[in-house]
Amino acid sequence: MNYIGLRGEEIAVDFLKKRGHKILARNYSFKFKNGPKIGEIDIITKHQGVLHFVEVKTLKQARNIAFEKVFKP
């Protein structure tokens, strides 16, 4: 992971902790049994009995970009 991505995750973790989230895992990789890695979840938290799976996107520059343009299905 590059410095900007790591820094973005650190900011996200601080943000979540300040709001009462318990950090359960970071950069959690998963795969099917005996298979290759198929994905990663940046941050997993628990808050008020609910699990949260967080994907962090960090931009190099602050821009006036609509949320929908950064996150695409």
N, C-alpha and C positions, 0 to 999 in steps of 0.2 A: 504494500500500500504506500502511496506517496504521502509527502508531508501534508499537503492540503487536505487530502481525504482523512488522514489521521487527526488533524486539527479539527476538522468538522465533526468527527465523532466525539472528540473530547468536549467540544462545546455542547453537543447534543446530550451527552451524559450529564454534564453539569446542570443543564436546563432541566432534565428529567429529575435528577436528585433533588433539586430545589423545590420541585413540585410534589415531592413525597414518593417518587418511584423507587423501588428497590431494584438494583441492577442484578439480574440473574446470570446473564451471559453476554459476551461481546464476541463478534466475529465467529458465530456458531456455524460450523460447516455440517452439512448433512448429505447422506447418500442412501441409496437402497442397499440392503444387505449384500455384502461382497461386491458391490458395484463402485463405479467411480464417483467422485464428489459431484453433486448435481446443483448445489447452491450454498448460499451463505446468508445468514441474517446478521445485520450489523449489531443490533442491540436487542436483548430480550429483557423486559422489565415486568414487575408486578406492582399494581397500584389499586388499592381498594378491592382486592380479591380478583382483579381482572389481569390476565396476561396481555402484554403489548409486544408486538413484533415490529421493530423500527428499522426502516431503511433510511440511511443518511445520504443525502446528495449535497455536495459542497461545490459551490461555484467559485471560480478564481476572483471574480469581480462582482461587486454589488451592482445589480442591474434592475431595471423596472421590467421584469419578466413575469408574466402571469403564471401562477402555479400550474395551470393545466398544460402549459408549454414545456415545463421542466419535466413533469411526470407524465409519461405516456404508458398506456396499457400494453 
